[in-house]
């Protein structure tokens, strides 16, 4: 059975003792009931990985000894998701699915037709929920990298991001059901980075589509069916994983 992944930052050196406590320690000791002598993997969320053996277990912590360390290189091209805020019941789902599919960064987007509105205190609460969802999904899918979740962006800030990616030679794809070009028509394999933009349940406004195109983005379609805003990015990431070398890395041991 594959070793369970837990997050610990910073990672200790080989031969050094380590303590896994807090929420991760409680989950390991109380929920997973990991016992002395068992092996687990530690990750720092930035590609660092350590093999560790449990030397002692308490109610809410594990004492560990690190036996090996290594670094995993991030997949290329890097993929950032700009996700328009879904309705409340599907908000974290979009982040979870994209994280499981391998996204590198997520930008929450308050686009014109979003039903959900993050304003005032709701803004930081929403960002925190997305960051927690990304961490939990990364752990579940045994990732050594936890996607960065940015602060809330509005359309002018998103346009700046698009221009910056295009200026660096990257590809920006707007997933749109009315587009004519397929995702596979973009030069994904040769791009240093890819940005995916997903609109809300009500779709992007005409003004947003025009502004994104003027900034250098390309509208693309994934296939013959219309996907929910919470699942579109995960499907696109799966396609990018096949069309590029992103999925060529071996899974964690």
C-alpha positions as CSV (number, residue, x, y, z in Angstrom):
1,X,0.0,0.0,0.0
2,X,1.3,3.5,-0.8
3,X,2.4,5.5,2.1
4,X,0.1,8.3,3.3
5,X,1.3,11.9,2.6
6,X,1.3,14.5,5.4
7,X,2.4,18.1,5.1
8,X,5.2,19.5,7.3
9,X,7.2,22.6,6.6
10,X,10.1,22.9,6.9
11,X,11.2,19.3,6.3
12,X,13.9,18.0,8.7
13,X,17.2,16.6,7.4
14,X,17.9,12.9,7.0
15,X,18.5,11.2,10.4
16,X,16.8,14.1,12.3
17,X,13.8,13.6,14.5
18,X,10.5,15.3,13.5
19,X,7.2,15.9,15.1
20,X,3.9,15.9,13.3
21,X,1.3,17.6,15.4
22,X,-1.5,20.1,15.0
23,X,-4.3,19.1,12.6
24,X,-2.0,16.9,10.6
25,X,-0.8,15.1,13.7
26,X,-4.3,14.6,15.0
27,X,-5.4,13.2,11.7
28,X,-2.5,10.8,11.5
29,X,-2.7,9.6,15.1
30,X,-6.4,9.7,15.8
31,X,-8.1,9.2,12.4
32,X,-5.6,7.1,10.5
33,X,-4.4,5.4,13.7
34,X,-0.8,5.3,12.4
35,X,1.4,3.2,14.7
36,X,5.1,3.2,15.6
37,X,7.1,1.4,12.9
38,X,4.9,2.5,10.0
39,X,6.2,4.5,7.1
40,X,4.7,7.7,5.8
41,X,5.7,10.5,3.4
42,X,6.2,14.1,4.4
43,X,5.9,17.0,1.9
44,X,6.5,20.7,2.4
45,X,3.9,21.7,-0.3
46,X,6.7,23.0,-2.6
47,X,8.1,19.8,-4.0
48,X,10.1,18.6,-1.1
49,X,9.5,15.0,0.0
50,X,10.8,13.0,2.9
51,X,10.4,9.4,3.9
52,X,9.8,9.0,7.6
53,X,9.3,6.2,10.1
54,X,7.1,6.6,13.1
55,X,9.0,6.2,16.3
56,X,6.2,7.0,18.8
57,X,2.5,7.9,18.6
58,X,0.4,9.9,21.0
59,X,-3.2,11.1,21.0
60,X,-2.6,14.1,18.7
61,X,1.0,13.7,17.4
62,X,3.6,11.4,15.9
63,X,7.3,11.3,16.5
64,X,9.2,10.5,13.4
65,X,12.7,9.9,12.0
66,X,13.4,11.0,8.5
67,X,15.2,8.3,6.5
68,X,15.4,9.9,3.0
69,X,14.8,13.3,1.3
70,X,14.3,14.3,-2.3
71,X,12.8,17.1,-4.4
72,X,10.2,16.7,-7.1
73,X,10.4,19.1,-10.1
74,X,7.1,20.9,-10.9
75,X,5.3,19.8,-14.1
76,X,5.7,21.9,-17.2
77,X,4.0,23.8,-18.6
78,X,2.8,25.4,-15.4
79,X,-1.0,25.8,-15.4
80,X,-2.9,28.5,-13.6
81,X,-6.7,28.4,-13.3
82,X,-8.6,31.7,-13.2
83,X,-12.0,30.5,-11.8
84,X,-15.1,32.6,-11.7
85,X,-16.8,32.2,-8.4
86,X,-19.3,29.3,-8.6
87,X,-22.5,29.1,-6.5
88,X,-21.9,28.4,-2.9
89,X,-22.6,24.7,-3.0
90,X,-20.0,24.1,-5.8
91,X,-17.4,26.7,-4.8
92,X,-14.9,24.5,-3.1
93,X,-15.6,21.6,-5.5
94,X,-14.1,23.5,-8.4
95,X,-10.8,23.9,-6.4
96,X,-10.8,20.3,-5.2
97,X,-11.3,18.9,-8.7
98,X,-8.7,21.2,-10.3
99,X,-6.2,20.4,-7.6
100,X,-6.7,16.6,-8.0
101,X,-6.2,17.1,-11.8
102,X,-2.8,18.9,-11.1
103,X,-3.4,22.7,-11.3
104,X,-0.4,24.7,-10.1
105,X,-2.2,27.9,-9.0
106,X,-5.8,29.2,-8.7
107,X,-7.1,32.7,-9.0
108,X,-10.6,33.4,-7.7
109,X,-12.4,35.7,-10.1
110,X,-15.4,38.0,-9.4
111,X,-16.6,38.1,-13.0
112,X,-19.6,40.1,-14.1
113,X,-22.2,37.4,-14.0
114,X,-21.2,35.6,-10.9
115,X,-24.2,34.7,-8.7
116,X,-21.8,34.4,-5.7
117,X,-20.5,37.7,-4.5
118,X,-17.4,37.9,-2.2
119,X,-17.6,41.3,-0.5
120,X,-16.3,42.6,2.8
121,X,-15.6,39.9,5.4
122,X,-16.8,37.2,3.0
123,X,-13.8,37.8,0.7
124,X,-11.2,36.5,3.1
125,X,-13.4,33.7,4.3
126,X,-13.9,32.6,0.7
127,X,-10.2,32.7,-0.1
128,X,-9.4,30.8,3.1
129,X,-12.0,28.1,2.2
130,X,-10.4,27.7,-1.2
131,X,-6.9,27.5,0.3
132,X,-8.1,24.8,2.7
133,X,-9.8,22.9,-0.1
134,X,-6.6,23.0,-2.2
135,X,-4.5,21.7,0.7
136,X,-7.0,18.9,1.5
137,X,-7.3,17.8,-2.2
138,X,-3.5,17.9,-2.7
139,X,-3.1,15.6,0.3
140,X,-5.9,13.3,-0.9
141,X,-4.3,13.0,-4.4
142,X,-0.8,12.5,-2.9
143,X,0.8,15.7,-4.4
144,X,4.1,17.1,-3.2
145,X,2.9,20.6,-4.4
146,X,0.0,22.4,-2.9
147,X,-1.5,24.9,-5.4
148,X,-1.2,28.6,-4.6
149,X,-4.6,30.2,-4.2
150,X,-4.4,34.0,-4.8
151,X,-6.5,36.7,-3.3
152,X,-9.8,37.6,-5.0
153,X,-9.3,39.2,-8.5
154,X,-11.7,41.4,-10.4
155,X,-11.8,41.6,-14.2
156,X,-9.2,44.5,-14.6
157,X,-6.7,42.5,-12.5
158,X,-7.4,39.3,-14.5
159,X,-6.7,41.2,-17.7
160,X,-3.4,42.3,-16.3
161,X,-2.6,38.6,-15.6
162,X,-3.5,37.6,-19.1
163,X,-1.3,40.3,-20.6
164,X,1.6,39.2,-18.4
165,X,1.3,35.5,-19.4
166,X,1.1,36.3,-23.1
167,X,4.0,38.7,-22.7
168,X,6.1,35.8,-21.3
169,X,5.2,33.6,-24.2
170,X,2.5,31.7,-22.5
171,X,-0.9,30.5,-23.7
172,X,-4.2,31.8,-22.3
173,X,-7.3,29.8,-23.0
174,X,-10.8,30.9,-22.3
175,X,-13.1,27.9,-22.0
176,X,-16.3,29.0,-23.8
177,X,-19.1,26.8,-25.2
178,X,-19.6,29.0,-28.3
179,X,-15.9,29.0,-29.3
180,X,-14.9,27.3,-32.6
181,X,-11.2,26.4,-31.9
182,X,-10.6,23.2,-29.9
183,X,-8.3,23.3,-26.9
184,X,-5.9,20.9,-28.7
185,X,-5.3,23.5,-31.4
186,X,-3.3,25.7,-29.0
187,X,0.5,25.3,-28.9
188,X,0.3,23.8,-25.4
189,X,3.4,21.5,-25.6
190,X,5.7,24.4,-26.5
191,X,4.3,26.9,-24.0
192,X,6.2,27.7,-20.8
193,X,2.9,28.3,-19.0
194,X,-0.8,28.0,-19.6
195,X,-3.6,30.0,-18.1
196,X,-7.2,28.6,-18.1
197,X,-10.1,31.0,-17.6
198,X,-13.5,29.5,-16.6
199,X,-16.6,31.7,-16.4
200,X,-19.5,31.4,-13.9
201,X,-22.8,29.6,-14.3
202,X,-24.3,32.5,-16.3
203,X,-21.3,32.6,-18.7
204,X,-19.0,35.4,-19.5
205,X,-20.4,38.7,-20.7
206,X,-19.8,39.9,-24.2
207,X,-17.6,42.7,-22.9
208,X,-15.5,40.2,-20.9
209,X,-15.0,38.0,-23.9
210,X,-13.9,40.9,-26.1
211,X,-11.6,42.3,-23.4
212,X,-9.9,39.0,-22.9
213,X,-9.4,38.5,-26.6
214,X,-7.8,42.0,-26.9
215,X,-5.5,41.1,-24.0
216,X,-4.3,38.0,-25.9
217,X,-6.5,35.2,-24.7
218,X,-8.0,32.6,-27.1
219,X,-11.5,31.2,-26.7
220,X,-11.6,27.4,-27.0
221,X,-14.1,24.6,-26.6
222,X,-13.4,21.4,-24.8
223,X,-15.9,19.2,-26.6
224,X,-19.5,18.7,-27.7
225,X,-21.0,18.9,-24.3
226,X,-21.5,21.9,-22.0
227,X,-19.7,21.4,-18.6
228,X,-20.5,23.0,-15.3
229,X,-18.2,25.8,-14.1
230,X,-17.0,23.6,-11.3
231,X,-15.9,20.7,-13.5
232,X,-14.7,22.4,-16.7
233,X,-11.2,23.2,-15.4
234,X,-10.6,19.6,-14.3
235,X,-11.6,18.3,-17.7
236,X,-9.3,20.8,-19.4
237,X,-6.4,19.9,-17.1
238,X,-6.8,16.2,-18.0
239,X,-6.6,17.1,-21.6
240,X,-3.5,19.2,-21.0
241,X,-2.0,16.4,-19.1
242,X,-2.3,14.2,-22.1
243,X,-1.3,16.8,-24.7
244,X,1.9,17.8,-22.9
245,X,4.4,16.1,-20.6
246,X,2.7,17.2,-17.4
247,X,1.6,13.7,-16.6
248,X,4.9,12.0,-17.4
249,X,6.3,12.2,-13.8
250,X,6.1,9.1,-11.7
251,X,3.7,9.1,-8.7
252,X,5.1,9.5,-5.2
253,X,6.5,6.2,-3.9
